[in-house]
């Protein structure tokens, strides 16, 4: 796996985590944690794309 594939995989995970916020079965505090972690992944990906 090269760097581009790794960054794409991280971006995909972040998008998946963001999408989970719409699942009504997940508690709100868990949803907030998922959103925060997705944001952290986004920043990491952006850092390596620049």
LUMLUM-491957 format. One record per residue (C-alpha): residue number from 1; x, y, z. Coordinates in steps of 0.05 Angstrom, whole numbers, plus 5000, padded with zeros to 4 digits. Example, Ala and Ser with C-alpha at 12.3 -4.5 7.8 and 13.67 -1.06 7.14 Angstrom:
<vexvos>
  seq    xx    yy    zz
    1  5246  4910  5156
    2  5273  4979  5143
</vexvos>
This chain:
<vexvos>
  seq    xx    yy    zz
    1  5000  5000  5000
    2  5030  5066  4979
    3  5018  5134  5013
    4  4962  5154  4966
    5  4924  5089  4981
    6  4934  5099  5055
    7  4908  5171  5053
    8  4847  5149  5012
    9  4833  5094  5063
   10  4838  5144  5121
   11  4792  5192  5085
   12  4742  5135  5073
   13  4744  5117  5147
   14  4732  5190  5166
   15  4672  5193  5119
   16  4644  5128  5148
   17  4651  5155  5218
   18  4617  5220  5198
   19  4560  5181  5167
   20  4549  5144  5232
   21  4523  5208  5264
   22  4457  5196  5229
   23  4446  5128  5261
   24  4393  5138  5314
   25  4417  5077  5353
   26  4483  5110  5371
   27  4483  5154  5433
   28  4496  5228  5423
   29  4562  5229  5463
   30  4588  5173  5419
   31  4566  5210  5356
   32  4604  5271  5379
   33  4667  5230  5392
   34  4661  5200  5322
   35  4655  5270  5291
   36  4716  5295  5330
   37  4758  5235  5309
   38  4736  5242  5237
   39  4759  5315  5240
   40  4826  5292  5267
   41  4833  5244  5209
   42  4815  5299  5159
   43  4869  5344  5187
   44  4920  5288  5183
   45  4902  5273  5110
   46  4905  5347  5092
   47  4973  5354  5125
   48  5002  5300  5079
   49  4967  5324  5017
   50  5000  5393  5022
</vexvos>
